[in-house]
Amino acid sequence: MKTQTDEFEMLPMLARGKHRNPRKGACFMELASFLAGERWSDSPPCTHPLLAHLARLVNDLTDDTDRPQLAPLIPSVIGLRSTDPRWDHELTLLAASRALPVAAESHQRALAVGILTCERLLAVYEGRPEGTLTARSREAFEQVPLVEQWARAFIARTGVSGSRHPGAAVLECATLGIASACVADPATRLRELLVDAITLCEELAGRRAEAQAPPLEPADWIEVCRPAAV
């Protein structure tokens, strides 16, 4: 029987954007779909949609030099999926709180509103008083208190409306905020965000924590990023 691996001689090179087939290259999630034995797609069912969205964003916002270092993470997202709404809340809060202290003001306000919105949803889910914050959000707001004040005033003035979860939009704002921030090595920050998001999902899924991975070496990922034969 012919398999996907029969169609090309090497795994495709990680690249930005969506690709029609492996010979054109692959983004993070397209390669995950291949490794999972699923139909070629950047939104495979093997991974939670919001985690997959974050992986695509990190892939596209990382430059060509640093992107290969994402490759060892690809197998980790396979099988991480759930219909539990807590995953959406937690992933959104992780990304927003990580970006809030370093992002430009133009991104901070949107991130702050996103944090307060998801905290409200998570509070209902957990049965805790409305207006309370998780430790992660509280720590982020302590670094930019004026932004929190603005966001609370904005929500009080405009109200909370809409039925769609803000996760996808908040993740886009968060990753772009980190990528464009005036900080050292934003690519490392993006990769660490994805690593922590994967770890978070593993914990939510009840997976046993694995031993800490050894330091990343070029030899660990160079083969998986070699260009496919034309």
N, C-alpha and C positions, 0 to 999 in steps of 0.2 A: 504493500500500500504506500502510495506517495504521501509524504509528510511535508510540513513547512520547511524542515531543514533540507529537504531535497531540492528546494527551489533556488537556494543560493549557498555559496560555499562558506561564507563567514557571517557572523552576526553583524548587523548594520552599525554604522557609526552614530552615536548620539548627536542629535542636531535639534535646532529650534523648529517649532511648528509641527504641522500635521503632514504625514507622508502617505502616499497612496499604497506603497508596498515597501518591503524591506530593502529593496535595491536602491530606493531613493533616500534611505537613511531611516532614523527612528527617533522619536522622542522617548522620554522616560517611560510613559505608560504604554506606548506602542510596543516597546521591548518587553514590558511586563506581560502584555497580552500574548506575545509570542512564547515567552518562557512558561506561561500558564497553560499553553496549548489551546488557547481560545482564538476566535476570529480576530484578525488584525484590526486593532482599534485603539484610539487614544482614550477611550472610556470603557474599558472592559469590565464586565460584571464581577470580576474577581476582587475588585477593590472598592471600598466605600467611595461614593461619588465626590465627596468633599475632600477626602484625602487625595484622590486622583487629581482633582482640580489643583490642589496645592502642589503636587508633584509636577504637573505640567507648567505651572507658573514658575516654580523654581528652575526647572529645566530651561525655560525660554529666557529667563532673566539672568542666567549664568552665562558668562562668555565662553567661547570655544576652548580657551586654555584650561579653565576650571571645570567645565561640564563633565569631562570623563570621570572625575572623582565622585560623581553621583551614581555611577554604574553599580558599585557594590551594594547600593541600597535597594536596587530594583527587586530582587527576590523577596525582600522583606514586606513589600506591600501586597503580595499575592495572598489571597485568602483573608485579608483584613476588610471585613464588610459586616454591616449590621443595619437593621431598620430602627434601632433604638435612637430616638431623637437626641439623647444625651451626646452622642458622637458629634452631631452638628454643633451643638452648643460649645462643647469642650474644645473642638478643633478651632472654632472661630475665636474663642477667647484666648487660646494659646497664641495664635498668629497675631491678633490685634494687640495683646499686651506686650508681646515681644517687639513689635514695631513702634508702638506708641512713643517710647522715650527717645527714639533716634530719628523718627521721620520728621519731615518738614511740616510746618504748621498747616499747610494746605491739606496734608493727609491726616494730621493729628485729630482734627475736629471730627472727620468722618469715622475714624477709628474709635474715638471716645464714644460717639453715639452708638456705634456697633457694639462696643463693650457693654454699655448700659442696657441696650436692647437684649443682648444675649444673657446678661446677668438676670434680667427680669424673667426671661423664659426658663432659665436654669433654676431660679428660685422657686418658680411654680412647680417644676418637675421634682425638685428635692423637698418641697414643702417647707421652705424657710421663709422668713419675713421678706416682703418686697422691699427693695432698696438696699438690702445687704449685698456685700460683694465677697467673692472668693479671694483668697490670699493673693493669687496671681494678679488679679485686676487691681486690688488695693495697692500692691507694690508698684504697679505701673503708674497708677494715678498719683501716687506720692511724689513721683519724679516730675510730673507736669500738672500740678494742682489747678492752675488757671484753665487748662483745657477741660478738666472734669467739670469745673463750675460752668463753663460755657455750654458743655453738652447737656448738663442737667437743666439749665435754663432753656435751652433749645427744645428739649423734649417736653418740658412743662408748657412751653408756649405753643408748640405745634401738635402735641399729643402723639400717641403711638398708633400707627395705622398700618394696614397692609397685612396680608396673610402669608407672604413669601418670607422664608427664612433669609436673613441678611448675610449668611455665611459666605456665599460665592463672591459677592461684592466686597465684603470686608477682607477676604483673603487676597483679592486683587489689589486692594488699597494697601494692605500690609506688606505684601511682597514688593510692590513697586516702591513703597516708602523705604524699605530696607535697601533695595537695590540702588536707590538714588540718594541715600543718606550720606552725610559728610562724616563717614566713619571709616576706620581701617578695615580693609578686606570684607566688603559686603558679601562676596561670594561665600565666604566661610559662614557668615551669619545666616545666609539663606539655607545652606546645607545643614547647619545645626538646627534650624527651624524644622526642616523636613525630618531630620533624625528624631527630634523630640516629638513630632507629630506621629511618627510611626510608633515610637515607644508608648505614647499616650494611647493609641488605638490598640496596641498589644495588651496594655493594662486593662482597658475597657472590655476587651475580648476575653480577659481572664487567662491570657497566655502566661506561662512561667517565664520570668525574666531570664534572658540568656546571659552568659558570661560576656564581659566587656570585650568588644572586638579589638584586635591588635591594631597598632597604628597603620594607617593607610599607606601603602607603597605603590608606586607606579606599576609594578609587575602584577598587582592585584587586579587592575582594571584595564590594562592596555589592550589585552586580547579582545575583550568584549566591545571595545570601541574601534577596532580596526575596520576601515572602510570595506563594504561588501564588494565582491567582484562584479564588474559590469558585464 
